[in-house]
């Protein structure tokens, strides 16, 4: 057997050692860290609110201080914007403008905040923009129209803005900003005025022509919900009036008033009590009394027009077979019936749409020659027929100016039928160049107002579509204005001017 042999000298050494000398050595101990000095205050590099230009930026700095005001280095700063839509702030304290407005920027160091206000200025104005509605272009004495006001900023933004206003003639009209983006234009008298709005040295102007209120009202026919045709009068003395129905039955149309406004003649179309077609003319007092039949011939009579002297009525008619078409005149009492168009050349056909000159000496009408519908005139007795318009076009519905110098009529616009279709045209009463008043939509059946300021027309705002309404416009083509403003009124047809009661 093998045995371990202990050297005597080593054994003696082991026995001499105490038990404590046999314990494991202790690890080296680390020094205790010094506690951090707490942050008592966060201080920003600015003391007052920061003002930024619309596209500006500014670098801020934040430092931590102890209770004795000594700066503490190496502390982490967190930055916050109260209105990121107005300005942003980066992790290193760079503030950048976004949009005009106010807010606050906050720096936080170890839970201790500091805040300062930030105001971003509005970008400078580069342009003033005016939104002028159609109502302002057709303004009449005593009325108020609203104009929208905006400005374009150098930043490209377009914002509502009140303006400072001046007027070229305060006796005609003034303008005042009544809200952030709205200006009230008040018309005091007739004339042309230029209104100028200004913001930050930039300005824009609008020139408005103001006309007197019409001196007469409108009489016209319209279809009701039951498919019946009735006659109404619409007062234009003040805005807000509603049409008044005349006592002329529910088969009546194309009214024409007497010069004094006390009566009107109109056409009717119905099946009579014997089952026959009846298409005659009637006269009735404006108050609805004393209705009487004016014509009773077989055939169709329509388009009556009362003469300026109040004694006669001209109208269109066809015979019982509807084979001939001519113009006739009759005394107001039903006597003196006479055919007027016997002197027309043989190749001139289908005369209709008669209209008296203001002095009653001539009659304008439409007739067809070589397939072209043109404006003609003749003496009140039918003599001396003259063709006024000769250019290729389809003309309809003539009306004389009060001074007798011009004739307005409707013309189908062959050059732009999808936009303007039916427009008003004006020709000298003695013949000459035709001047067009091209407006969007349709304008038909013009009637020149006795004061010369307006043309009443029937039409639609979109060519050939929608309800036919009544409008007025100035003879120069400006100021188109809807008169049958309520949809419940059912529009209107064949307007004529009637003396105001």
Secondary structure as the mmCIF struct_conf table of DSSP 4:
data_model
#
loop_
_struct_conf.conf_type_id
_struct_conf.id
_struct_conf.beg_label_comp_id
_struct_conf.beg_label_asym_id
_struct_conf.beg_label_seq_id
_struct_conf.end_label_comp_id
_struct_conf.end_label_asym_id
_struct_conf.end_label_seq_id
HELX_RH_AL_P HELX_RH_AL_P1 UNK A 8 UNK A 16
BEND BEND1 UNK A 17 UNK A 17
BEND BEND2 UNK A 19 UNK A 19
HELX_RH_3T_P HELX_RH_3T_P1 UNK A 20 UNK A 22
BEND BEND3 UNK A 23 UNK A 23
HELX_LH_PP_P HELX_LH_PP_P1 UNK A 24 UNK A 39
STRN STRN1 UNK A 41 UNK A 44
BEND BEND4 UNK A 45 UNK A 45
BEND BEND5 UNK A 47 UNK A 48
HELX_LH_PP_P HELX_LH_PP_P2 UNK A 49 UNK A 49
STRN STRN2 UNK A 50 UNK A 52
TURN_TY1_P TURN_TY1_P1 UNK A 54 UNK A 55
STRN STRN3 UNK A 57 UNK A 59
STRN STRN4 UNK A 62 UNK A 65
TURN_TY1_P TURN_TY1_P2 UNK A 67 UNK A 68
BEND BEND6 UNK A 69 UNK A 69
STRN STRN5 UNK A 71 UNK A 72
BEND BEND7 UNK A 74 UNK A 74
STRN STRN6 UNK A 77 UNK A 81
BEND BEND8 UNK A 82 UNK A 82
TURN_TY1_P TURN_TY1_P3 UNK A 84 UNK A 86
STRN STRN7 UNK A 87 UNK A 89
TURN_TY1_P TURN_TY1_P4 UNK A 91 UNK A 92
STRN STRN8 UNK A 94 UNK A 97
BEND BEND9 UNK A 99 UNK A 100
STRN STRN9 UNK A 101 UNK A 109
TURN_TY1_P TURN_TY1_P5 UNK A 110 UNK A 111
STRN STRN10 UNK A 112 UNK A 120
HELX_LH_PP_P HELX_LH_PP_P3 UNK A 121 UNK A 124
STRN STRN11 UNK A 125 UNK A 132
HELX_RH_AL_P HELX_RH_AL_P2 UNK A 134 UNK A 137
TURN_TY1_P TURN_TY1_P6 UNK A 138 UNK A 138
STRN STRN12 UNK A 140 UNK A 140
TURN_TY1_P TURN_TY1_P7 UNK A 141 UNK A 142
STRN STRN13 UNK A 144 UNK A 153
TURN_TY1_P TURN_TY1_P8 UNK A 154 UNK A 155
BEND BEND10 UNK A 156 UNK A 156
STRN STRN14 UNK A 158 UNK A 160
STRN STRN15 UNK A 164 UNK A 167
BEND BEND11 UNK A 168 UNK A 168
TURN_TY1_P TURN_TY1_P9 UNK A 170 UNK A 172
STRN STRN16 UNK A 173 UNK A 179
TURN_TY1_P TURN_TY1_P10 UNK A 180 UNK A 181
STRN STRN17 UNK A 182 UNK A 187
BEND BEND12 UNK A 189 UNK A 190
STRN STRN18 UNK A 191 UNK A 199
TURN_TY1_P TURN_TY1_P11 UNK A 200 UNK A 201
STRN STRN19 UNK A 202 UNK A 210
STRN STRN20 UNK A 211 UNK A 211
HELX_LH_PP_P HELX_LH_PP_P4 UNK A 212 UNK A 214
BEND BEND13 UNK A 215 UNK A 215
STRN STRN21 UNK A 216 UNK A 223
TURN_TY1_P TURN_TY1_P12 UNK A 225 UNK A 226
BEND BEND14 UNK A 227 UNK A 227
STRN STRN22 UNK A 229 UNK A 234
BEND BEND15 UNK A 237 UNK A 238
TURN_TY1_P TURN_TY1_P13 UNK A 239 UNK A 240
STRN STRN23 UNK A 244 UNK A 245
BEND BEND16 UNK A 247 UNK A 248
BEND BEND17 UNK A 250 UNK A 250
STRN STRN24 UNK A 251 UNK A 251
STRN STRN25 UNK A 252 UNK A 257
TURN_TY1_P TURN_TY1_P14 UNK A 259 UNK A 260
BEND BEND18 UNK A 261 UNK A 262
STRN STRN26 UNK A 263 UNK A 268
STRN STRN27 UNK A 270 UNK A 271
TURN_TY1_P TURN_TY1_P15 UNK A 273 UNK A 274
BEND BEND19 UNK A 275 UNK A 275
STRN STRN28 UNK A 277 UNK A 278
STRN STRN29 UNK A 281 UNK A 285
TURN_TY1_P TURN_TY1_P16 UNK A 286 UNK A 287
BEND BEND20 UNK A 288 UNK A 288
STRN STRN30 UNK A 292 UNK A 293
BEND BEND21 UNK A 298 UNK A 299
STRN STRN31 UNK A 300 UNK A 306
TURN_TY1_P TURN_TY1_P17 UNK A 308 UNK A 309
BEND BEND22 UNK A 310 UNK A 311
STRN STRN32 UNK A 312 UNK A 318
TURN_TY1_P TURN_TY1_P18 UNK A 320 UNK A 321
BEND BEND23 UNK A 322 UNK A 322
STRN STRN33 UNK A 325 UNK A 331
TURN_TY1_P TURN_TY1_P19 UNK A 332 UNK A 333
BEND BEND24 UNK A 334 UNK A 334
STRN STRN34 UNK A 338 UNK A 339
HELX_RH_3T_P HELX_RH_3T_P2 UNK A 341 UNK A 343
BEND BEND25 UNK A 344 UNK A 344
TURN_TY1_P TURN_TY1_P20 UNK A 346 UNK A 347
STRN STRN35 UNK A 348 UNK A 356
TURN_TY1_P TURN_TY1_P21 UNK A 358 UNK A 359
BEND BEND26 UNK A 360 UNK A 361
STRN STRN36 UNK A 362 UNK A 369
TURN_TY1_P TURN_TY1_P22 UNK A 370 UNK A 371
STRN STRN37 UNK A 372 UNK A 379
TURN_TY1_P TURN_TY1_P23 UNK A 380 UNK A 381
BEND BEND27 UNK A 382 UNK A 382
BEND BEND28 UNK A 384 UNK A 384
STRN STRN38 UNK A 386 UNK A 387
BEND BEND29 UNK A 391 UNK A 393
STRN STRN39 UNK A 394 UNK A 400
TURN_TY1_P TURN_TY1_P24 UNK A 402 UNK A 403
BEND BEND30 UNK A 404 UNK A 405
STRN STRN40 UNK A 406 UNK A 412
TURN_TY1_P TURN_TY1_P25 UNK A 414 UNK A 415
BEND BEND31 UNK A 416 UNK A 416
TURN_TY1_P TURN_TY1_P26 UNK A 417 UNK A 420
BEND BEND32 UNK A 421 UNK A 421
STRN STRN41 UNK A 422 UNK A 428
TURN_TY1_P TURN_TY1_P27 UNK A 429 UNK A 430
STRN STRN42 UNK A 435 UNK A 437
BEND BEND33 UNK A 440 UNK A 441
STRN STRN43 UNK A 444 UNK A 448
TURN_TY1_P TURN_TY1_P28 UNK A 450 UNK A 451
BEND BEND34 UNK A 452 UNK A 453
STRN STRN44 UNK A 455 UNK A 459
BEND BEND35 UNK A 461 UNK A 461
STRN STRN45 UNK A 462 UNK A 462
TURN_TY1_P TURN_TY1_P29 UNK A 463 UNK A 464
STRN STRN46 UNK A 465 UNK A 465
BEND BEND36 UNK A 466 UNK A 466
STRN STRN47 UNK A 469 UNK A 473
TURN_TY1_P TURN_TY1_P30 UNK A 475 UNK A 476
BEND BEND37 UNK A 477 UNK A 477
STRN STRN48 UNK A 481 UNK A 482
BEND BEND38 UNK A 483 UNK A 484
HELX_RH_3T_P HELX_RH_3T_P3 UNK A 487 UNK A 489
TURN_TY1_P TURN_TY1_P31 UNK A 490 UNK A 490
STRN STRN49 UNK A 493 UNK A 499
#
